[in-house]
């Protein structure tokens, strides 16, 4: 099973001295797109006012321009440790044992805007770029990434993909139609049977689900296998609309 995660707007600063090595990231066939986005982001950062306008930064966020300007030389952290926020706080990857972190390395890709999908333990710098941002001199990120990411996922030849990304990041690399997969939608059900999607708890539930998987490390190769594990683990997961699973909280 391969699990696709969204990134987070909030990130931990600092890291190890070794800078970003695009060649060492997962799905190495995405190197041309990665270099294109990184170079465009660094070039934009040479003009602080322009960068603040394109990235929609407020007065207190202008330090993010310098963060982007240093993408080639900045310290790096494993991607799963770089991101903070609700989902990553619930996952709390830093407190997992070595076996749990190795499981994340083998089963999780985090879909970033500048680097595309990267392995959970791939070393990346801090950055500021969202899925919907258009960079000067570059095709829209959806056009630049989507076809290339879909092809790379197809080449990965995994038996089953569990998509925990937001719709914005899913659009940057749809799962191949030929690939067995399920998109997870977090919902709650009221006493009268009304089902509604959740926002804040959506991220927390996905992080908690991933932590449970990393702790138990089940062998899952199909959506039916995932549901069998969920039933045994007491995780409320059920079929939703076509191609979706509902995680009920």
N, C-alpha and C positions, 0 to 999 in steps of 0.2 A: 504494500500500500504506500502511495505517495500522498502526502498532505500538503496542500497549498495554503499558505497563510498570507494575510495582508501585512503591510508594515505598520508603523505608527508615526504620527507627526512628531511625537516627543521622543527624544533620543538621549542616551547617556553620553556624556562628553569623555574625551580622553581615550586611553587605550595603550596598546603596545607600540613601540617605535616603528615597527615594520610597516611601511606604507601599503596602500592598495596594490595588489597584483591581479589585474584583470584575468590573466592567463590561468590563475589558480581557482577561479570561481566555478561553481557548478554550471553545467550546460555551456561548455566553452565555445560552442558554435555561435553563441550570442555576442562574442567579442566585438564584432564590427558595430553593432548597435550600442553596446556599452561605451566604447570609445567615442562614438558620435555624441551621445548624450553628455558624458562627462566633459568632453572638450567644449561643447556648447555652453554648459553650465559654468565652467571656469572662465570662458571668454566673456560671458555675460557679467560675471562678478568683477570685471575690470572697471565697470561703471556702476558705482554703488547706487546712484539714483535710478538708473535703468533697471538694475537687478531688483531693487525694492519694489519698483512698479510692477515688473513682470511676476514676481513671486508674491505680490500683495502683502508686503511686510509693513508693519506699523513702525513707529519711531523707536519703540523699545526692542524691536526684532532685527534691527539692521546689522547686528553682529552676525546674523546668519549668512550675510554676504561674504564675510571673511572666511566663514566655515566652508562655503562652496569654493571659494578661490583656492583653498588649500587641499582640494580633493586628491591631487597627485602625491602629496607629501605628508598628509595628516596621519596621526596614529590610528590604528585600527582595533576593532573588537570583533569577536564572533557576532554574527548578525543577531542571533537570538539574545545576546547580552546587550547589544547596541540599543535595541528598541525598548522603550518604557511605555507606560500607559496601561489601561485597564486589562487588555488581553495579556500583555506580557507580564504584568504584575500577578495575574492569576496563574499563569504558567510557572513563573518564578524559576526559570531554568538554572539560575546560579545555585540553587539549593538542591538540584537533582544530583544523584550520584553519577559516577563515571559511566555506568551502563545506561542510565537514562539519557545522558548527553550523547553517547554514541548512537543510541536509537534515534534521537532527533537528527543527528548528522546523516543517517541513512534514510530517513523517512520524511523529512520536512524541507520544503523550499519556501522562502519568504520572498514575496513579489514586491520589489522596490521599483520606484519610478526611474532612477538613474542607472541601476545595475540589472534590471530585470529580475527573474527569479534567482535567488542565491541560496546555497545550502545553509542550514541553521548554524553551522560552525564556520562558515566562510568569513574571512576577516574583511570588514568594510569600515570606512571612515564615517563620521557623522556628516550629514548633508541636510539641505532643505530643498525639496522638490516634491510636489504632489502629482497625482495621476492626471489631473485636469489642466496642468500648466502647459502653455505653449512657449517653447524657447525660440528666440530669434534665429533665423537661418536653418531651422530644423523642422522636419515634418511633424505634425501633431503626434504626441507620444502614442496615441492609440494606433495610428497608421504605422509608425515606426516599429512598434513592438509586436503587435497582435499576430501577424502572420509568422514572424520568426519564432516567437515563443510557442505558438501552437505546433509548429514543425519540430521544435526542440523537444517538446513534451511527447510528441509522437515517437521520436527517435529514442526516447528513454525507455520505451517498451515495458512499462510497469503494468501489473495486472489490474490495478484499481486506483483511481484518483479520488481523494476526498477533498473537496474544494471549500475552504473556510474563508476565502477572500471576500471582500466587499465587492459589490457589482462594478464599482469604478475600476478596481484592480483586475477583476475578472475580464473586463473589456480589453485590458492590455495584453491578454494572452488566453483566449478561450481554450478550454480543454478540447482536444480533437474529438470530433463527433464519433469517430470509430473507437474511442477509448471508453472503457467501462468507468463510470464516474458517478458521483453524487454531489450536488451542491447543498450545503447545510444552511437551513434557515432556522433561527432561534425564535421560538414562539412561546406564548403563555396561553393557557386555556382557562376561561372564567367558569364559574359554577353553572352558568346557563349554556355552556358548550361553545361560546364564542371564542374564536382563536385570533390572536393578534400578534404581529411581529414586534420584537423588542429592539431597543436601540442600545442604551448603555449596557444592559444585561446581556445583550447579544455578544459583546466583546468578552465579558467576564465568563460567560458560559463556554465560549470557544476555547479560551485559555485554560479553563478548568478541565474541559474534555481532553485537551492535548496533554495536560499534565498527567491525567489518569492513564492515558495511553502510554506515555513515556515511563511511568512507574510500573505498569503491568506488562508492557511490551508484547501484546498478543500478536500472533501470526494471522494476518488478515489479508485476503486476496480478492474478496468480492464484497458487494454491498450486503449480501445475505450473511456473510461471515461477520461483518461489522455489526449488524443488528443482533446476531446471536451473542456476540461479546457484550453489547450494550445491555441486552436483557439479563445476562448473567451478572453484569456489574451493577445493575440497578440504575442504569442511565436511561432516561426516558427519551427514546429515539424511535421515530416511526416514519413510514413512507409519506411524502407530501405530494405535491403535484409532480408531473412527469420529470424525472431526473433530479428530484430533490428529496432530501430527508429533513424532517422537522425534529429539532432538538427542543424538547419541552422543558421549561423551567418554571 
